[in-house]
Amino acid sequence: MLYDNNNSRSGSTINAESPPPNPQHKITLITRITSQDVATPLVYGSVQHIVGGNAGWSTVVNYSVWSAGQNFTVNDTLVFNNDTKYSVDQVNETEYNTCNSTHPLKTYTGGNTVITLSDPRELYFICPTPGLCAQGMKLAVKVDQSNITSSGTARSLIATADLKLGFLLVLATILSFMD
């Protein structure tokens, strides 16, 4: 990023108080790289899945279709955005198929719920409010161990690109001082 008196970004500017650039240096105007300058995921290899997208945890989403478009891997998270009147029960496969929440493995109440996918396995979630599971408020996810899926490959490429960009910036800065 190059900055001048007319272009301010993220607090990194060159103004009248800054020393003039040294013509011997190839890169002298890079003062700071911020998260706005380089897109870096907070955690490489994990994805936050907003269950149901913008609609959240409700009766208007077909969760079978929604989950079919997702790749769930270990360390990803499921985020259930829901009104406090709806809760989420994690259940076994039989209870999922029969919409029975009499023996949930876990119950999540109080609105927004974040669940980390910690193991490769199948997980099942239903809304325990009578009738809502039968209306489609149920979600099954298959969590894969490897993050080398189509989205995992993209994650790896992003991480590699970020590392290469960082390396090139450091190398260019070092070389500019060696001239």
Backbone as a printed PyTorch tensor [residue, N CA C, xyz], in Angstrom:
tensor([[[  0.8260,  -1.1660,   0.0000],
         [  0.0000,   0.0000,   0.0000],
         [  0.8800,   1.2420,   0.0000]],

        [[  0.5810,   2.1540,  -0.8520],
         [  1.2790,   3.4250,  -0.8830],
         [  0.3440,   4.5030,  -0.3860]],

        [[  0.8350,   5.3900,   0.4200],
         [  0.0150,   6.4260,   1.0050],
         [  0.6370,   7.7880,   0.6870]],

        [[ -0.2290,   8.7840,   0.5370],
         [  0.2810,  10.1380,   0.3740],
         [ -0.5620,  11.0910,   1.2010]],

        [[ -0.3200,  12.3900,   1.0540],
         [ -1.0360,  13.3670,   1.8630],
         [ -2.5350,  13.3360,   1.6190]],

        [[ -2.9780,  12.8990,   0.4730],
         [ -4.3910,  12.9180,   0.1390],
         [ -5.0910,  11.5880,   0.3720]],

        [[ -4.3680,  10.5810,   0.7980],
         [ -4.9650,   9.2590,   0.9440],
         [ -4.5990,   8.7060,   2.3110]],

        [[ -5.5520,   8.6670,   3.2060],
         [ -5.3160,   8.1370,   4.5450],
         [ -6.0460,   6.8170,   4.6770]],

        [[ -5.3850,   5.8160,   5.2490],
         [ -6.0120,   4.5130,   5.4390],
         [ -5.4690,   3.8730,   6.7020]],

        [[ -6.3410,   3.4990,   7.5790],
         [ -6.0030,   2.7620,   8.8030],
         [ -4.9290,   3.4620,   9.6180]],

        [[ -4.8930,   4.7660,   9.6030],
         [ -3.9170,   5.4780,  10.3950],
         [ -2.5250,   5.4630,   9.8050]],

        [[ -2.3250,   4.8800,   8.6650],
         [ -1.0110,   4.8220,   8.0440],
         [ -0.9480,   5.8900,   6.9630]],

        [[ -0.2890,   6.9570,   7.2440],
         [ -0.2010,   8.0420,   6.2720],
         [  1.2020,   8.5960,   6.2350]],

        [[  1.4700,   9.2980,   5.1740],
         [  2.6960,  10.0840,   5.0850],
         [  2.2230,  11.5200,   5.0540]],

        [[  2.7020,  12.3300,   5.9630],
         [  2.2800,  13.7180,   5.9890],
         [  3.5060,  14.6140,   5.9860]],

        [[  3.2770,  15.8770,   6.1830],
         [  4.3840,  16.8390,   6.1060],
         [  5.4420,  16.5790,   7.1620]],

        [[  5.0820,  15.9040,   8.2630],
         [  6.0520,  15.6380,   9.3140],
         [  6.8990,  14.4020,   9.0310]],

        [[  6.4980,  13.5750,   8.0830],
         [  7.2460,  12.3700,   7.7590],
         [  8.4750,  12.7430,   6.9380]],

        [[  9.5800,  12.0330,   7.1430],
         [ 10.7610,  12.3090,   6.3230],
         [ 10.4920,  11.9260,   4.8790]],

        [[ 11.1220,  12.5880,   3.9460],
         [ 10.8990,  12.2370,   2.5420],
         [ 11.4160,  10.8270,   2.2690]],

        [[ 10.8030,  10.1370,   1.3180],
         [ 11.2650,   8.7860,   1.0080],
         [ 12.6930,   8.7920,   0.4670]],

        [[ 13.4310,   7.7700,   0.8100],
         [ 14.7930,   7.6310,   0.3320],
         [ 14.7470,   7.0200,  -1.0610]],

        [[ 15.2540,   7.7060,  -2.0730],
         [ 15.1720,   7.1610,  -3.4280],
         [ 15.9810,   5.8800,  -3.6030]],

        [[ 16.8770,   5.5670,  -2.6720],
         [ 17.6660,   4.3420,  -2.7600],
         [ 16.8580,   3.1110,  -2.3680]],

        [[ 15.7660,   3.3250,  -1.6560],
         [ 14.9510,   2.2050,  -1.2070],
         [ 13.8000,   1.9940,  -2.1560]],

        [[ 13.5810,   0.7320,  -2.5210],
         [ 12.4920,   0.4090,  -3.4430],
         [ 11.1370,   0.4900,  -2.7510]],

        [[ 11.0870,   0.1030,  -1.4980],
         [  9.8410,   0.1640,  -0.7420],
         [ 10.1170,   0.9430,   0.5260]],

        [[  9.5920,   2.1330,   0.5930],
         [  9.7920,   2.9460,   1.7830],
         [  8.4930,   3.4420,   2.3710]],

        [[  7.4090,   3.3030,   1.6450],
         [  6.1670,   3.9030,   2.0900],
         [  5.2340,   2.9320,   2.7980]],

        [[  5.6280,   1.6810,   2.9650],
         [  4.8090,   0.7390,   3.7210],
         [  5.1190,   0.9730,   5.1870]],

        [[  4.1170,   1.4480,   5.9090],
         [  4.3330,   1.7260,   7.3140],
         [  3.6670,   0.7100,   8.2240]],

        [[  2.5410,   0.1720,   7.7490],
         [  1.8490,  -0.8070,   8.5700],
         [  0.8510,  -1.5450,   7.6950]],

        [[  0.7010,  -2.8290,   7.9200],
         [ -0.3040,  -3.6170,   7.2300],
         [ -1.3290,  -4.0070,   8.2680]],

        [[ -2.5860,  -3.7260,   7.9850],
         [ -3.6480,  -4.0310,   8.9350],
         [ -4.5210,  -5.1360,   8.3790]],

        [[ -5.4700,  -5.5660,   9.1990],
         [ -6.3930,  -6.6040,   8.7510],
         [ -7.2430,  -6.1190,   7.5890]],

        [[ -7.3690,  -4.7970,   7.4040],
         [ -8.1110,  -4.2830,   6.2640],
         [ -7.3100,  -4.4530,   4.9770]],

        [[ -5.9910,  -4.4940,   5.0780],
         [ -5.1400,  -4.5990,   3.9080],
         [ -4.9830,  -6.0310,   3.4220]],

        [[ -4.9830,  -6.9900,   4.3290],
         [ -4.7950,  -8.3900,   3.9720],
         [ -5.9250,  -9.1860,   4.6040]],

        [[ -6.6560,  -9.9310,   3.8040],
         [ -7.7530, -10.7460,   4.3210],
         [ -7.1670, -12.0080,   4.9410]],

        [[ -7.2960, -12.1240,   6.2590],
         [ -6.7630, -13.2720,   6.9640],
         [ -7.8550, -13.8630,   7.8370]],

        [[ -8.2200, -15.1210,   7.6470],
         [ -9.2160, -15.7240,   8.5310],
         [ -8.7000, -15.7600,   9.9590]],

        [[ -9.6150, -15.6580,  10.9390],
         [ -9.1990, -15.7000,  12.3320],
         [ -8.5780, -17.0410,  12.6820]],

        [[ -9.1590, -18.1120,  12.1930],
         [ -8.6170, -19.4440,  12.4200],
         [ -8.5870, -20.1480,  11.0720]],

        [[ -7.3950, -20.5310,  10.6390],
         [ -7.2970, -21.2480,   9.3730],
         [ -7.9570, -22.5990,   9.5000]],

        [[ -8.6820, -22.9790,   8.4670],
         [ -9.2460, -24.3060,   8.4190],
         [-10.5700, -24.4650,   9.1300]],

        [[-11.1690, -23.4100,   9.6740],
         [-12.4730, -23.5600,  10.2980],
         [-13.4410, -22.5650,   9.6760]],

        [[-14.7000, -22.9710,   9.6560],
         [-15.7420, -22.1510,   9.0540],
         [-16.8800, -22.0170,  10.0580]],

        [[-17.4640, -20.8480,  10.0980],
         [-18.6360, -20.6120,  10.9260],
         [-19.8660, -20.7650,  10.0300]],

        [[-20.6740, -21.7690,  10.2960],
         [-21.8700, -22.0460,   9.5030],
         [-23.0690, -21.4200,  10.2100]],

        [[-23.6730, -20.4070,   9.6090],
         [-24.8760, -19.8010,  10.1570],
         [-26.0470, -20.6870,   9.7200]],

        [[-26.5890, -21.4500,  10.6400],
         [-27.6300, -22.4270,  10.3220],
         [-28.8420, -21.7100,   9.7220]],

        [[-29.1930, -22.1110,   8.4970],
         [-30.3250, -21.5250,   7.8080],
         [-30.0430, -20.1880,   7.1530]],

        [[-28.7750, -19.7650,   7.1590],
         [-28.4220, -18.4780,   6.5480],
         [-29.1400, -17.3300,   7.2300]],

        [[-29.6260, -16.3760,   6.4470],
         [-30.2870, -15.1870,   7.0030],
         [-31.5750, -15.5110,   7.7450]],

        [[-32.2400, -16.5880,   7.3800],
         [-33.5000, -16.9500,   8.0390],
         [-33.2690, -17.5240,   9.4310]],

        [[-32.0740, -18.0550,   9.6820],
         [-31.7550, -18.6130,  10.9910],
         [-32.4860, -19.9130,  11.2820]],

        [[-32.7090, -20.1590,  12.5510],
         [-33.3590, -21.3820,  13.0320],
         [-34.8550, -21.0960,  13.0940]],

        [[-35.5690, -21.5010,  12.0510],
         [-36.9970, -21.2080,  11.9450],
         [-37.6820, -22.2590,  11.0760]],

        [[-38.9740, -22.1230,  10.9200],
         [-39.7400, -23.0880,  10.1350],
         [-39.7190, -22.7880,   8.6420]],

        [[-39.0940, -21.7040,   8.2160],
         [-39.1240, -21.3300,   6.7940],
         [-37.9500, -21.8690,   5.9970]],

        [[-37.0590, -22.6280,   6.6190],
         [-35.8610, -23.1370,   5.9390],
         [-35.9650, -24.6400,   5.7710]],

        [[-35.5590, -25.1260,   4.6090],
         [-35.4300, -26.5660,   4.3980],
         [-33.9870, -26.9090,   4.7740]],

        [[-33.7880, -27.4200,   5.9720],
         [-32.4380, -27.6660,   6.4820],
         [-31.7250, -28.8100,   5.7690]],

        [[-32.4600, -29.7170,   5.1580],
         [-31.8200, -30.7670,   4.3610],
         [-31.1430, -30.1560,   3.1500]],

        [[-31.8320, -29.2360,   2.5000],
         [-31.2530, -28.5440,   1.3380],
         [-30.0990, -27.6500,   1.7890]],

        [[-30.3120, -26.9070,   2.8790],
         [-29.2600, -26.0000,   3.3630],
         [-27.9920, -26.7770,   3.6980]],

        [[-28.1190, -27.8700,   4.4530],
         [-26.9210, -28.6130,   4.8780],
         [-26.2380, -29.3160,   3.7080]],

        [[-27.0060, -29.6750,   2.6620],
         [-26.4080, -30.3210,   1.4910],
         [-25.4270, -29.3860,   0.7790]],

        [[-25.6030, -28.0940,   0.9460],
         [-24.7020, -27.1250,   0.3210],
         [-23.5220, -26.7330,   1.1920]],

        [[-23.3510, -27.4100,   2.3030],
         [-22.2780, -27.0900,   3.2490],
         [-21.2920, -28.2460,   3.3470]],

        [[-20.0630, -27.9280,   3.7240],
         [-19.0560, -28.9380,   4.0580],
         [-18.6670, -28.7130,   5.5160]],

        [[-19.0000, -29.6530,   6.3550],
         [-18.7410, -29.5370,   7.7830],
         [-17.4870, -30.3240,   8.1340]],

        [[-16.5320, -29.6660,   8.7750],
         [-15.3060, -30.3430,   9.1870],
         [-15.0160, -30.0410,  10.6530]],

        [[-14.1640, -30.8640,  11.2440],
         [-13.7680, -30.6880,  12.6360],
         [-13.2410, -29.2610,  12.8290]],

        [[-13.6440, -28.6410,  13.9050],
         [-13.3190, -27.2740,  14.3330],
         [-14.2000, -26.2050,  13.6880]],

        [[-15.0680, -26.5790,  12.7540],
         [-16.0640, -25.6290,  12.2730],
         [-17.0530, -25.3890,  13.4070]],

        [[-17.8660, -24.3440,  13.2660],
         [-18.9190, -24.0920,  14.2510],
         [-20.2720, -23.9660,  13.5640]],

        [[-21.2920, -24.3980,  14.2700],
         [-22.6770, -24.1720,  13.8670],
         [-23.1930, -23.0240,  14.7150]],

        [[-23.8160, -22.0520,  14.0810],
         [-24.4070, -20.9330,  14.8130],
         [-25.9040, -20.9630,  14.5580]],

        [[-26.6580, -21.2370,  15.6110],
         [-28.1120, -21.2370,  15.5330],
         [-28.5840, -19.8540,  15.9680]],

        [[-28.9650, -19.0180,  15.0170],
         [-29.5390, -17.7090,  15.3310],
         [-31.0370, -17.8880,  15.4210]],

        [[-31.5520, -17.7140,  16.6130],
         [-32.9700, -17.9520,  16.7950],
         [-33.5580, -17.0480,  17.8620]],

        [[-34.8420, -16.8840,  17.7480],
         [-35.6270, -16.1860,  18.7440],
         [-35.5870, -17.0260,  20.0220]],

        [[-35.6470, -16.4000,  21.1620],
         [-35.5700, -17.1520,  22.4260],
         [-36.7370, -18.1110,  22.6230]],

        [[-37.7960, -17.9790,  21.8150],
         [-38.9070, -18.9220,  21.9560],
         [-38.5790, -20.2870,  21.3510]],

        [[-37.5440, -20.3610,  20.5350],
         [-37.1150, -21.6310,  19.9450],
         [-35.8270, -22.0780,  20.6110]],

        [[-35.7500, -23.3370,  20.9480],
         [-34.5070, -23.8840,  21.4790],
         [-34.0110, -24.9580,  20.5100]],

        [[-32.8620, -25.5190,  20.8350],
         [-32.2440, -26.5320,  19.9780],
         [-31.9060, -27.7290,  20.8620]],

        [[-32.3480, -28.8990,  20.4600],
         [-31.9690, -30.1320,  21.1550],
         [-31.0730, -30.9460,  20.2420]],

        [[-29.9340, -31.3990,  20.7910],
         [-29.1140, -32.3660,  20.0730],
         [-29.6330, -33.7340,  20.4750]],

        [[-29.9360, -34.5460,  19.4610],
         [-30.5550, -35.8510,  19.7120],
         [-29.8250, -36.9360,  18.9250]],

        [[-30.2070, -38.1790,  19.1820],
         [-29.6420, -39.2800,  18.3930],
         [-30.4290, -39.4150,  17.0840]],

        [[-29.9800, -40.2940,  16.2120],
         [-30.5930, -40.4260,  14.8880],
         [-32.0570, -40.8650,  14.9640]],

        [[-32.3720, -41.7800,  15.8590],
         [-33.7510, -42.2540,  15.9890],
         [-34.6790, -41.1170,  16.4110]],

        [[-34.2680, -40.3560,  17.4100],
         [-35.0920, -39.2320,  17.8590],
         [-35.2010, -38.1610,  16.7790]],

        [[-34.1550, -37.9920,  15.9910],
         [-34.1970, -37.0640,  14.8660],
         [-35.2550, -37.5130,  13.8560]],

        [[-35.2160, -38.7840,  13.4870],
         [-36.1400, -39.3170,  12.4830],
         [-37.6000, -39.3120,  12.9530]],

        [[-37.8080, -39.4510,  14.2590],
         [-39.1750, -39.4850,  14.7950],
         [-39.6020, -38.1530,  15.4210]],

        [[-38.7230, -37.1620,  15.3780],
         [-38.9990, -35.8420,  15.9980],
         [-39.3790, -35.9980,  17.4730]],

        [[-38.6260, -36.8140,  18.1630],
         [-38.8670, -37.0680,  19.5750],
         [-37.7190, -36.4520,  20.3770]],

        [[-38.0510, -35.5460,  21.2870],
         [-36.9920, -34.9180,  22.0860],
         [-37.1340, -35.2320,  23.5740]],

        [[-37.6660, -36.4150,  23.8810],
         [-37.8390, -36.7630,  25.2930],
         [-36.5090, -37.0760,  25.9820]],

        [[-35.4980, -37.4750,  25.2160],
         [-34.1920, -37.7830,  25.8080],
         [-33.0730, -37.0910,  25.0130]],

        [[-33.0270, -35.7600,  25.0280],
         [-31.9900, -35.0740,  24.2450],
         [-30.6010, -35.3210,  24.8360]],

        [[-29.6200, -35.3360,  23.9560],
         [-28.2290, -35.4560,  24.4090],
         [-27.7780, -34.1400,  25.0400]],

        [[-28.2260, -33.0210,  24.4520],
         [-27.9520, -31.6800,  24.9690],
         [-29.1110, -30.7860,  24.5760]],

        [[-29.3770, -29.7970,  25.4030],
         [-30.4040, -28.7970,  25.1140],
         [-29.7630, -27.4250,  25.1680]],

        [[-30.0440, -26.6190,  24.1600],
         [-29.5240, -25.2560,  24.0810],
         [-30.7130, -24.3060,  24.0870]],

        [[-30.7500, -23.3960,  25.0540],
         [-31.8400, -22.4400,  25.1680],
         [-31.2820, -21.0210,  25.2350]],

        [[-32.1880, -20.0620,  25.1620],
         [-31.7860, -18.6770,  25.3780],
         [-31.4180, -17.9110,  24.1300]],

        [[-31.7360, -18.4130,  22.9750],
         [-31.4320, -17.6410,  21.7670],
         [-30.2450, -18.1860,  21.0170]],

        [[-29.3450, -17.2980,  20.6230],
         [-28.2210, -17.6830,  19.7570],
         [-27.3290, -18.7220,  20.4290]],

        [[-27.0330, -19.7710,  19.6720],
         [-26.2470, -20.9010,  20.1780],
         [-25.1000, -21.1790,  19.2140]],

        [[-23.8910, -21.3470,  19.7530],
         [-22.7250, -21.6930,  18.9500],
         [-22.2370, -23.0630,  19.4040]],

        [[-22.1200, -23.9730,  18.4360],
         [-21.6900, -25.3400,  18.7350],
         [-20.4470, -25.6390,  17.8980]],

        [[-19.3460, -25.9920,  18.5670],
         [-18.1210, -26.3700,  17.8670],
         [-18.1890, -27.8370,  17.4850]],

        [[-17.8830, -28.1090,  16.2230],
         [-17.8900, -29.4860,  15.7150],
         [-16.5210, -30.0960,  16.0290]],

        [[-16.4540, -30.8210,  17.1220],
         [-15.1580, -31.2680,  17.6340],
         [-14.7350, -32.6600,  17.1890]],

        [[-15.6670, -33.4600,  16.6850],
         [-15.3450, -34.8370,  16.3030],
         [-15.9510, -35.1720,  14.9420]],

        [[-15.2650, -36.0350,  14.1660],
         [-15.8750, -36.4880,  12.9120],
         [-16.9860, -37.4880,  13.2210]],

        [[-18.2120, -37.0970,  12.9470],
         [-19.3760, -37.9470,  13.2060],
         [-20.6170, -37.2680,  12.6530]],

        [[-21.7330, -37.9520,  12.7640],
         [-23.0010, -37.3570,  12.3680],
         [-23.6730, -36.7840,  13.6100]],

        [[-24.2200, -35.5870,  13.4550],
         [-24.9130, -34.9130,  14.5490],
         [-26.3330, -34.5910,  14.1080]],

        [[-27.2500, -34.6110,  15.0860],
         [-28.6560, -34.3860,  14.7920],
         [-29.2240, -33.3510,  15.7630]],

        [[-29.9590, -32.3930,  15.2150],
         [-30.5450, -31.3250,  16.0090],
         [-32.0030, -31.1550,  15.6220]],

        [[-32.8460, -30.9140,  16.6210],
         [-34.2610, -30.6550,  16.3490],
         [-34.7350, -29.5140,  17.2480]],

        [[-35.8420, -28.9040,  16.8550],
         [-36.5170, -27.9500,  17.7260],
         [-37.4950, -28.7540,  18.5730]],

        [[-37.4000, -28.6580,  19.9170],
         [-38.2760, -29.4750,  20.7590],
         [-39.7020, -28.9290,  20.9190]],

        [[-39.9700, -27.7390,  20.3830],
         [-41.3220, -27.2010,  20.4690],
         [-42.2560, -28.1270,  19.6930]],

        [[-43.3270, -28.6020,  20.3210],
         [-44.2200, -29.5640,  19.6630],
         [-44.6660, -29.0890,  18.2690]],

        [[-44.4980, -29.9810,  17.3040],
         [-44.9310, -29.7310,  15.9360],
         [-43.9020, -29.0830,  15.0300]],

        [[-42.9190, -28.3820,  15.5720],
         [-41.9680, -27.6510,  14.7260],
         [-40.9610, -28.5660,  14.0460]],

        [[-40.5210, -29.6060,  14.7060],
         [-39.6180, -30.5690,  14.0540],
         [-40.3210, -31.2030,  12.8590]],

        [[-41.5720, -31.5810,  13.0430],
         [-42.3430, -32.1850,  11.9520],
         [-42.5410, -31.1950,  10.8000]],

        [[-42.5020, -29.8840,  11.1020],
         [-42.6090, -28.8550,  10.0670],
         [-41.2540, -28.5770,   9.4070]],

        [[-40.1960, -29.2460,   9.8730],
         [-38.8950, -29.1080,   9.2200],
         [-37.7940, -28.4770,  10.0420]],

        [[-38.0730, -28.1170,  11.2990],
         [-37.0140, -27.5320,  12.1290],
         [-36.1450, -28.6420,  12.7110]],

        [[-35.3780, -29.2540,  11.8060],
         [-34.4420, -30.2950,  12.2200],
         [-33.2680, -30.2820,  11.2610]],

        [[-32.0980, -30.5820,  11.8040],
         [-30.8630, -30.4850,  11.0300],
         [-29.9820, -31.6930,  11.3180]],

        [[-29.4930, -32.3240,  10.2640],
         [-28.5160, -33.4120,  10.3710],
         [-27.2440, -32.9400,   9.6670]],

        [[-26.1010, -33.1120,  10.3320],
         [-24.8240, -32.7420,   9.7060],
         [-23.8470, -33.9000,   9.8350]],

        [[-23.0490, -34.0790,   8.7960],
         [-21.9790, -35.0810,   8.8150],
         [-20.6710, -34.3180,   8.8870]],

        [[-19.9750, -34.4750,  10.0010],
         [-18.7140, -33.7700,  10.2430],
         [-17.5620, -34.6390,   9.7680]],

        [[-16.7710, -34.1110,   8.8360],
         [-15.6150, -34.8290,   8.3060],
         [-14.3630, -34.4540,   9.0920]],

        [[-13.4360, -35.3910,   9.1870],
         [-12.1580, -35.1460,   9.8560],
         [-11.3000, -34.1750,   9.0640]],

        [[-11.1790, -34.4470,   7.7900],
         [-10.2640, -33.6780,   6.9520],
         [-10.9060, -32.3810,   6.5080]],

        [[-10.1040, -31.3280,   6.4240],
         [-10.6160, -30.0810,   5.8650],
         [-10.2320, -29.9710,   4.3960]],

        [[ -9.8600, -31.0890,   3.7790],
         [ -9.5370, -31.0760,   2.3530],
         [-10.7750, -31.5340,   1.5990]],

        [[-11.7540, -30.6380,   1.5720],
         [-12.9500, -30.7970,   0.7580],
         [-12.9150, -29.6540,  -0.2240]],

        [[-13.9500, -29.4790,  -0.9920],
         [-13.9110, -28.3620,  -1.9400],
         [-13.7440, -27.0450,  -1.2080]],

        [[-14.4320, -26.8430,  -0.0830],
         [-14.2290, -25.5950,   0.6500],
         [-12.9280, -25.6510,   1.4370]],

        [[-12.5120, -26.8650,   1.8710],
         [-11.2410, -26.9950,   2.5730],
         [-10.0830, -26.6560,   1.6730]],

        [[-10.1830, -27.0560,   0.4080],
         [ -9.1450, -26.7090,  -0.5480],
         [ -9.0640, -25.2000,  -0.7020]],

        [[-10.2160, -24.5710,  -0.7740],
         [-10.2310, -23.1060,  -0.8600],
         [ -9.6090, -22.4960,   0.3860]],

        [[ -9.9230, -23.0660,   1.5650],
         [ -9.3280, -22.5570,   2.8020],
         [ -7.8130, -22.6810,   2.7670]],

        [[ -7.3180, -23.8320,   2.2880],
         [ -5.8730, -24.0400,   2.2140],
         [ -5.2290, -23.0570,   1.2450]],

        [[ -5.8980, -22.8200,   0.1290],
         [ -5.3580, -21.8670,  -0.8480],
         [ -5.3160, -20.4580,  -0.2830]],

        [[ -6.3460, -20.0640,   0.4530],
         [ -6.3600, -18.7360,   1.0670],
         [ -5.2200, -18.6190,   2.0710]],

        [[ -5.0570, -19.6350,   2.9110],
         [ -3.9830, -19.6080,   3.8980],
         [ -2.6270, -19.5320,   3.2140]],

        [[ -2.4370, -20.3200,   2.1510],
         [ -1.1730, -20.2990,   1.4190],
         [ -0.9420, -18.9450,   0.7780]],

        [[ -1.9690, -18.3650,   0.1810],
         [ -1.8400, -17.0460,  -0.4510],
         [ -1.4880, -15.9880,   0.5790]],

        [[ -2.1240, -16.0370,   1.7610],
         [ -1.8140, -15.0730,   2.8160],
         [ -0.3630, -15.2000,   3.2650]],

        [[  0.1040, -16.4390,   3.4250],
         [  1.4870, -16.6450,   3.8410],
         [  2.4670, -16.1600,   2.7790]],

        [[  2.1680, -16.4370,   1.5050],
         [  3.0450, -15.9920,   0.4260],
         [  3.0820, -14.4760,   0.3510]],

        [[  1.9280, -13.8250,   0.4830],
         [  1.8870, -12.3670,   0.4600],
         [  2.7010, -11.7860,   1.6050]],

        [[  2.5260, -12.3520,   2.7870],
         [  3.2970, -11.8780,   3.9370],
         [  4.7900, -12.0560,   3.7240]],

        [[  5.1880, -13.2130,   3.2000],
         [  6.5940, -13.4760,   2.9330],
         [  7.1470, -12.4830,   1.9160]],

        [[  6.3880, -12.2420,   0.8460],
         [  6.8490, -11.3070,  -0.1890],
         [  6.9970,  -9.8950,   0.3520]],

        [[  6.0810,  -9.4780,   1.2050],
         [  6.1850,  -8.1380,   1.7870],
         [  7.4250,  -8.0160,   2.6830]],

        [[  7.6770,  -9.0410,   3.4830],
         [  8.8580,  -9.0260,   4.3370],
         [ 10.1260,  -9.0470,   3.4850]],

        [[ 10.1590,  -9.9130,   2.4920],
         [ 11.3200, -10.0040,   1.6080],
         [ 11.5670,  -8.6760,   0.8830]],

        [[ 10.5290,  -8.0780,   0.3530],
         [ 10.6770,  -6.7980,  -0.3470],
         [ 11.1970,  -5.7110,   0.5840]],

        [[ 10.7100,  -5.7050,   1.8050],
         [ 11.1810,  -4.7080,   2.7750],
         [ 12.6490,  -4.9220,   3.0930]],

        [[ 13.0440,  -6.1620,   3.3150],
         [ 14.4500,  -6.4630,   3.6030],
         [ 15.3340,  -6.0750,   2.4250]],

        [[ 14.9230,  -6.4490,   1.2200],
         [ 15.7030,  -6.1160,   0.0380],
         [ 15.8220,  -4.6150,  -0.1780]],

        [[ 14.7940,  -3.8640,   0.2000],
         [ 14.8510,  -2.4230,   0.0110],
         [ 15.9310,  -1.7900,   0.8990]],

        [[ 16.2290,  -2.4010,   2.0060],
         [ 17.2520,  -1.8610,   2.8930],
         [ 18.6580,  -2.3810,   2.5420]],

        [[ 18.7330,  -3.3570,   1.6570],
         [ 20.0350,  -3.9130,   1.2850],
         [ 20.6540,  -3.1360,   0.1170]],

        [[ 19.8700,  -2.3220,  -0.5840],
         [ 20.4070,  -1.5490,  -1.7240],
         [ 21.3630,  -0.4690,  -1.2890]]])
